[in-house]
Every structure is written in C-alpha cells, then in structure tokens.
Amino acid sequence: MDKVRAFAKATPTVACVYLERPAILTPIDAEVTALLGDFGSHPDALLDLVFGRTKPEGKLPFDLPSSSRAVETAREDVPFDARNPFYRFGHGLTFQCCPQADAVTSGPTSRTRGPQARHRMGA
C-alpha cells in the first residue's frame, strides 16, 4: 500500500479492482484519483473506459463493506446486512451525455472529494 500511496501522490492514479466478491476498498479509496470495479472485463474494454472511448454503466450486484469489522458482524445468511457499507448494492456510475462529461453517480453513498469531482467506483 505504501508504494501505491507514493505513486498516487505524484501521478493521477486509477485503481482497478477485480470484484469476484465484495472487497474492502476503503484503504485505497482515499489514495487514488479513480476507483473502478472490474467483473471480468477484457483489458481492452477497461482501457477504452479509462481513456474515455466508451462510457461506464452498470450497478453493483452486492454491498461493498466499509471495514473488516462490518464483515465480521454481518450475518452471512442475510443479504445486504453490512452496516454502513462503503458502496451499497445497486450503486453505479454513468456519464450524462458523453465520455468527457462530468461523472454522475447514483445512490446515497456517492463520493466526490477535493477541489475537483473525482470519478468514483461504479461497476
């Protein structure tokens, strides 16, 4: 994580996380410019998204927990039982009109930080 932090301070950084299952992303979220959820996309499709040649669209199929404690206290037989999830089931990211437009996120957990809106995780 220290290498990611140092690199991200010097260079705008996009972190792409393969989400075969829910992951705790809070440690990396504050360090990177953009956070992408990957569900098995072809690398060329991801690069098209990063470079604005296509627009992102989709919704999360599960909650993303905010901490290890949230995972430990959630009941495994009850869906969407995580307390205060980092991103809620159904959260997504889309663009208003074109790839160069500002990001518009849906859901109550949308995050923008800093002087400029940052594109956050969608799916």
VEXDREN-2710 file (C-alpha; in Angstrom, 1 decimal):
% VEXDREN-2710
k/r/px/py/pz
1/MET/0.0/0.0/0.0
2/ASP/2.9/2.4/0.7
3/LYS/4.1/2.1/-3.0
4/VAL/0.5/2.8/-4.2
5/ARG/0.3/5.8/-1.9
6/ALA/3.6/7.3/-3.0
7/PHE/2.8/6.7/-6.7
8/ALA/-0.7/8.2/-6.4
9/LYS/0.7/11.4/-4.7
10/ALA/2.9/12.0/-7.7
11/THR/0.7/10.8/-10.5
12/PRO/-3.1/10.7/-11.1
13/THR/-3.9/7.0/-10.5
14/VAL/-6.7/4.8/-11.5
15/ALA/-7.1/1.7/-9.4
16/CYS/-9.0/-1.2/-11.0
17/VAL/-10.1/-3.9/-8.6
18/TYR/-11.4/-7.3/-9.7
19/LEU/-14.5/-7.9/-7.7
20/GLU/-15.3/-11.6/-7.8
21/ARG/-16.8/-11.0/-4.4
22/PRO/-17.2/-8.0/-2.1
23/ALA/-13.9/-6.3/-1.1
24/ILE/-12.9/-3.8/1.5
25/LEU/-11.7/-0.8/-0.6
26/THR/-11.7/2.0/2.0
27/PRO/-7.9/1.9/2.4
28/ILE/-7.2/2.6/-1.3
29/ASP/-10.1/4.9/-2.0
30/ALA/-8.6/8.0/-0.4
31/GLU/-5.2/7.4/-2.2
32/VAL/-6.3/7.2/-5.8
33/THR/-7.9/9.5/-8.3
34/ALA/-10.4/7.0/-9.6
35/LEU/-11.6/3.6/-8.4
36/LEU/-13.0/1.1/-10.9
37/GLY/-14.8/-2.2/-10.2
38/ASP/-14.0/-4.9/-12.7
39/PHE/-16.2/-8.0/-13.0
40/GLY/-14.1/-9.8/-15.6
41/SER/-14.0/-7.3/-18.4
42/HIS/-11.5/-7.7/-21.2
43/PRO/-8.4/-5.4/-20.7
44/ASP/-9.1/-3.5/-23.9
45/ALA/-12.6/-2.7/-22.7
46/LEU/-11.2/-1.3/-19.4
47/LEU/-8.7/0.8/-21.3
48/ASP/-11.5/2.2/-23.5
49/LEU/-13.3/3.2/-20.3
50/VAL/-10.2/4.8/-18.7
51/PHE/-9.3/6.8/-21.8
52/GLY/-12.9/8.0/-22.4
53/ARG/-13.6/6.0/-25.6
54/THR/-16.7/4.4/-24.0
55/LYS/-19.0/5.3/-21.2
56/PRO/-19.3/3.3/-17.9
57/GLU/-22.6/1.8/-17.0
58/GLY/-23.7/-0.8/-14.5
59/LYS/-24.7/-1.4/-11.0
60/LEU/-23.1/-3.3/-8.1
61/PRO/-24.5/-6.8/-7.5
62/PHE/-23.7/-6.6/-3.8
63/ASP/-22.7/-4.2/-1.0
64/LEU/-19.1/-3.4/-0.6
65/PRO/-18.2/-3.4/3.1
66/SER/-16.6/-0.4/4.8
67/SER/-14.3/-2.4/7.1
68/SER/-13.3/-5.8/8.4
69/ARG/-15.5/-5.2/11.4
70/ALA/-18.5/-4.7/9.2
71/VAL/-17.8/-8.1/7.5
72/GLU/-17.4/-9.8/10.9
73/THR/-20.6/-8.5/12.3
74/ALA/-22.8/-9.2/9.2
75/ARG/-24.9/-12.3/9.3
76/GLU/-23.8/-14.5/6.4
77/ASP/-27.4/-15.8/5.8
78/VAL/-28.9/-12.3/5.4
79/PRO/-28.3/-10.4/2.2
80/PHE/-27.3/-6.7/2.5
81/ASP/-26.7/-7.0/6.2
82/ALA/-23.5/-5.0/6.3
83/ARG/-23.6/-1.9/8.5
84/ASN/-22.8/1.4/6.8
85/PRO/-21.5/-0.2/3.5
86/PHE/-18.9/1.7/1.6
87/TYR/-21.0/1.3/-1.5
88/ARG/-24.5/-0.1/-1.4
89/PHE/-26.0/-2.8/-3.7
90/GLY/-27.1/-1.1/-6.9
91/HIS/-24.6/1.8/-6.8
92/GLY/-23.5/2.7/-10.2
93/LEU/-21.7/5.2/-12.4
94/THR/-22.8/6.7/-15.7
95/PHE/-22.0/9.8/-17.8
96/GLN/-24.5/12.4/-18.6
97/CYS/-24.0/12.8/-22.4
98/CYS/-20.6/11.8/-23.5
99/PRO/-17.3/10.2/-22.2
100/GLN/-15.8/13.7/-21.5
101/ALA/-18.8/14.8/-19.4
102/ASP/-18.7/15.1/-15.6
103/ALA/-19.5/11.9/-13.7
104/VAL/-22.9/11.5/-12.2
105/THR/-23.2/8.8/-9.6
106/SER/-26.4/7.3/-8.2
107/GLY/-27.2/6.3/-4.7
108/PRO/-26.7/7.8/-1.3
109/THR/-23.1/6.7/-1.0
110/SER/-21.8/8.8/-3.9
111/ARG/-18.4/10.3/-3.1
112/THR/-16.6/13.3/-4.6
113/ARG/-13.6/14.8/-2.7
114/GLY/-11.1/17.5/-3.3
115/PRO/-11.4/20.7/-5.4
116/GLN/-12.5/18.7/-8.5
117/ALA/-15.1/15.9/-8.6
118/ARG/-13.4/12.6/-8.9
119/HIS/-14.9/9.7/-10.8
120/ARG/-15.7/7.1/-8.2
121/MET/-16.4/3.4/-8.3
122/GLY/-19.4/2.2/-10.2
123/ALA/-19.4/-1.2/-11.8
END
